[in-house]
Amino acid sequence: MEQGEDRRVRRTRAALRAALAELVVTQSYDSLTVAKICDAADVGRSAFYQHFKGKDDLLRSGFAKLEADLAAAEVEPGKSFSAGFFAHALRHRELYRALTHSQAAPIATAAVRRILESRARKLLAPESPAGVPRNLRAALLVDVLISLVRWWLDRESPQAVDKIDAMFHELVSGILGTQGSTDNPC
């Protein structure tokens, strides 16, 4: 939420984000127009443009919820960074699938990547024992995480979060430098 935002602004923005999320699951992102989004949100076009430059800008603004959800998940005892993301993705499965299979994919992937890399960098040591920098390891972890989520959610019935999280940890154990260890921060 932006500093000084009043309730009407918050309601309008929330209505537009909810309308976009609902529509993108039932219609292709590519075919959505600002007019369709405004109709679904019961918001006028002029109000839309007071808040957003276009539907891509509206889409980008929705990723603050992911960031807040991941921050909240990290404070839960025993919940890893990756498990929090997997749980979020499963809760919003249809939305993730719709976004990753549309023209919105580059926007959604860039936003998710930015959020996840920032979180991963906070959890990783500055350098691995072999001298691999934190930024590179964070980028590689996120590449694996995004690829795995897409593969997982495209399945007819996705496996449980704990199972997919175990698969993630197995895949990235070399990146983390914790081959065989179960106590890594991601």
C-alpha positions in Angstrom: 0.0 0.0 0.0 1.3 3.4 -0.9 1.8 6.0 1.8 -1.2 8.2 2.3 -3.6 6.1 0.2 -7.2 6.6 1.3 -9.8 3.9 1.5 -11.4 4.8 -1.9 -8.1 4.5 -3.6 -7.4 1.1 -1.9 -10.9 -0.2 -2.8 -10.5 0.9 -6.4 -7.1 -0.7 -6.8 -8.2 -3.8 -5.0 -11.3 -4.1 -7.2 -9.2 -3.7 -10.4 -6.6 -6.3 -9.2 -9.4 -8.8 -8.3 -11.1 -8.3 -11.6 -7.9 -8.9 -13.5 -7.1 -12.0 -11.5 -10.6 -13.4 -12.1 -10.7 -12.5 -15.8 -7.2 -13.9 -16.6 -8.2 -17.3 -15.4 -11.4 -17.4 -17.6 -10.1 -15.5 -20.7 -6.7 -15.1 -22.2 -4.7 -12.2 -20.9 -4.0 -11.3 -24.5 -7.7 -10.6 -25.2 -8.3 -8.6 -22.1 -8.9 -4.9 -22.5 -9.0 -2.1 -20.0 -12.7 -1.8 -20.7 -13.3 -5.5 -19.8 -11.4 -5.1 -16.6 -13.2 -1.9 -15.7 -16.6 -3.5 -16.4 -15.7 -6.5 -14.2 -14.5 -4.2 -11.4 -17.4 -1.8 -11.8 -14.8 1.0 -12.2 -14.8 3.8 -14.8 -12.0 3.9 -17.4 -10.9 7.4 -16.2 -10.6 6.0 -12.6 -8.5 3.1 -14.0 -6.1 5.5 -15.7 -5.8 7.6 -12.5 -4.2 4.5 -11.0 -2.6 2.5 -13.8 -1.0 3.2 -17.2 -2.5 0.0 -18.6 -3.3 -3.6 -17.9 0.4 -4.6 -17.7 0.9 -1.9 -15.0 -2.1 -3.3 -13.2 -0.7 -6.8 -13.4 2.7 -5.6 -12.0 1.0 -4.0 -9.1 -0.6 -7.3 -8.0 2.7 -8.9 -7.0 2.9 -7.0 -3.7 0.5 -9.7 -2.3 3.0 -12.4 -3.2 5.8 -10.5 -1.5 3.7 -10.1 1.7 2.6 -13.7 1.6 6.2 -14.9 1.3 7.4 -12.7 4.1 4.6 -14.0 6.4 5.4 -17.6 5.5 9.1 -17.2 6.4 8.2 -16.3 10.0 6.3 -19.6 10.4 8.4 -22.1 12.3 9.8 -24.9 10.2 8.6 -23.3 6.9 11.2 -22.8 4.3 11.4 -20.0 1.7 10.6 -22.5 -1.1 7.7 -24.2 0.8 6.1 -20.8 1.3 6.3 -20.1 -2.5 5.0 -23.5 -3.4 2.1 -23.1 -1.0 1.3 -19.7 -2.5 1.5 -21.1 -6.1 -0.8 -24.0 -5.2 -3.4 -21.7 -3.6 -3.4 -19.6 -6.8 -2.8 -22.5 -9.2 -5.2 -21.4 -12.0 -3.9 -17.8 -11.9 -0.2 -19.0 -12.1 -1.1 -21.3 -15.0 -3.0 -18.6 -16.9 -0.2 -16.1 -16.5 2.6 -18.4 -17.4 0.9 -19.5 -20.6 0.0 -16.0 -22.0 1.6 -12.8 -23.2 1.7 -11.9 -19.5 4.4 -14.5 -18.8 7.4 -12.2 -19.2 5.8 -9.6 -16.9 4.8 -12.2 -14.3 8.1 -14.1 -14.4 10.1 -10.9 -14.1 8.1 -9.8 -11.0 8.3 -13.2 -9.4 12.0 -13.5 -10.1 12.7 -10.0 -8.6 10.8 -11.0 -5.4 12.3 -14.4 -5.0 15.9 -13.4 -5.8 15.6 -10.6 -3.2 14.4 -13.1 -0.6 17.0 -15.7 -1.6 19.9 -13.2 -1.4 18.9 -12.5 2.2 19.1 -16.2 3.2 22.4 -17.1 1.5 25.9 -16.5 2.7 27.8 -13.9 0.7 30.0 -16.5 -1.0 30.0 -20.3 -1.2 33.0 -22.3 0.0 34.2 -22.4 -3.7 33.8 -18.7 -4.1 30.5 -18.6 -6.0 28.9 -15.2 -5.3 25.5 -14.9 -3.5 23.8 -13.1 -6.5 24.7 -16.0 -8.9 23.5 -18.7 -6.5 20.3 -16.7 -5.8 19.6 -16.4 -9.6 20.2 -20.1 -10.1 17.9 -21.1 -7.2 15.2 -18.9 -8.6 15.6 -20.4 -12.1 15.1 -23.9 -10.6 12.2 -22.7 -8.4 10.3 -21.1 -11.3 11.0 -24.0 -13.7 9.8 -26.5 -11.1 6.7 -24.5 -10.2 5.7 -24.3 -13.8 6.3 -28.1 -14.4 4.5 -28.9 -11.1 1.4 -26.8 -11.8 1.0 -28.0 -15.3 0.4 -31.5 -14.1 -3.1 -32.8 -13.9 -2.9 -33.3 -10.1 0.0 -31.6 -8.6 1.9 -33.3 -5.8 1.7 -32.1 -2.2 3.8 -29.0 -1.3 6.1 -31.0 1.0 6.9 -33.5 -1.8 7.6 -30.8 -4.4 9.7 -28.9 -1.8 11.7 -32.0 -1.2 12.3 -32.3 -4.9 13.4 -28.6 -5.0 15.9 -29.2 -2.2 17.3 -32.3 -3.9 17.7 -30.3 -7.2 19.5 -27.4 -5.6 21.6 -29.1 -3.0 24.7 -28.5 -5.2 23.9 -24.9 -5.7 23.6 -24.4 -1.9 26.7 -26.4 -1.2 24.7 -28.7 1.1 24.9 -32.0 -0.7 23.0 -34.4 1.6 22.2 -31.8 4.2 18.7 -31.1 5.2 19.3 -27.8 7.1 19.6 -25.2 4.3 17.8 -21.9 4.5 15.9 -22.0 1.2 
